[in-house]
């Protein structure tokens, strides 16, 4: 049998034809995934910056409430009465006031009054909705505590803020841990002498709880650090409060490169081999309007913060890059198999891959948008601009505060809100700060759509990409007009007599000290009038306090009309007044002003159909003629007033060795 053999020409394998296309497609997909990876990283960076800004605002809002509280207590009537007398009755009244305050606020676990030796004079403890005054036998001496040593040197208008730490009672750290921040203000008696320190222990756990809540949407591990890099809040609770236990582990030792960058800039991002760090800084002293003590001490490490700006907290988000890398690696390993599937299906697979990546991108963008919705429910206005300061997004609170609807603001610049109250230097300083560390924070006057002015506390953060280029500005602001007016009212109440509107004893002491210092510096003469009303008590007794108050208000008007704009008129007692006369020149000028006051107060007072008559005894002391110190001058004027009251039986006038005496 014959077999015929056919020679078959071999064909090239299909792989030879498909390989070039596979290589090109693989390269294209790898490039696409790499670019998408960078974009996702940028989205996460922006997301974390927004998250830590929310956390920053939460801390700020909780912290700001303390200043009005300590001002109110430091100027409470019962506190003044107690430090003047240290009587048991006033101690009881003050303790009751502290208890009422603690129950109302529920954020202070200790309210204490310390004398200048650190002895507790009064202490109220608050816990679990109950407050009580600590018995005298259980009061402690805090003279060796770091917070007392620093706060005892406070002057008028200064406020001490301690570092945040754990409460220590009777030498032991309280269990469970109680994070506290101690606020202290000096207290003065009616003679102007400092008699002690009022201290509030602010319970910081609710503040830290709010901090945690605001960060629920963060993709990273967020921490709150103190000035030395110790963890106050961490995802690893074992790391917290290390400075209380002499631990050497800090953020500075675990992440030295990032910590160095954080020391040099207010906010920013740092990409390491392992993580993307996003951070911002809070200066607690700046949160209370500039009231500060220059020296703040860390009890456990003996570190003095000479500059209040060095007392800082840092919020830092640690986003592991392994999350993004794994996503990229998974995508790359799947490319090889997908390439062949793509070729076989004529491009359907490629479309599927690209669509999948786009869906992932949209998912992340949607997630960021969802967390950004937090801004829509906050009472703070939010405005986001592009790099050229064109407004690209605002929230509802922005519209509520400014009066501009969202569509009216979009595409405009923040000049839309300019009030005209700030000069070029103000804005140059703002932009200089943003160009430097990417952050500016401060008080600003803005104008609403209706033309009305409002005061805003504004925080601006520059959002930068990996190349350091600014791509957006995020502006968060609060309308603090009402709070500023409230603070102004508190200051006015603290320094002014509520009945007459004149300066009170506290304000008199401050003004007298300032004017006397200036008189010494300029070598000028200063006069002091001490005025006591005569025959006022019978009017009060006969016609009642309502009539007496009307007379005192009219006395205040007449006193102010008799002196110069630069002079200070004060009511320092029930019917006692003083007038500070700076740069008075000749002694005869003092006599002339005293005579003018005397004449005005002799005129009848008319109230509800009654003509009322009072008089006044006036004593004067001159600097440097009569004395060189505050107490000596006040004593001279007081003695002169009583001398004329006794010598002339409320009539006549005379001059004795540097003193002008007048009586009606």
Protein Blocks (a to p, Z undefined) as FASTA:
>chain_A
ZZddddddddddfklmmmmmmmmmmmmmmmmmmmmmmmmmmmmmmmmmmmmmmmmmmmmm
mmmmmmmmmmmmmmgfklmmmmmnopaklmmmmmmmmmmmmmmnopafbdcdddfkopaf
bdcddeehiacdddfklpccfklpmklmmmmmpcehiacddddddddeehiacddddddd
ddddddddfkopafbdcdddddfklmmmmmmmmmmmpcbdcddddfkopafbdfblmlgo
klmnopabdfklmmmmlmmmmmmpmbdcdddfkbccddddddfklmnoopacfbdcdfkl
opacfblklpccdddddddfklmmmmmmmmmmmmmmmmmmmmmnnommmmmmmmmmmmmm
mmmmmmmmmmmmmmmmpmbdcddddfkopafbdcfklmmmnopafklmgopafklmpgol
acfklmmmmmmmmmmnopacdddddddfkopacdddddddddddfkopafbdcdddddfk
lmmmmmmmmmmmmmpcfklopacfklmmmmmmmmmmmmmmnopacdddddddehklmmmm
mnojklmmmmmmmmmmmmmmmmcfkbccddfbfklccdddehklpaklmmmmmmmmmmmm
mpccdeehiacdddddddddddfklombfklmmmmmmmmmmmmmmmnnopajddeehiac
ddZZ
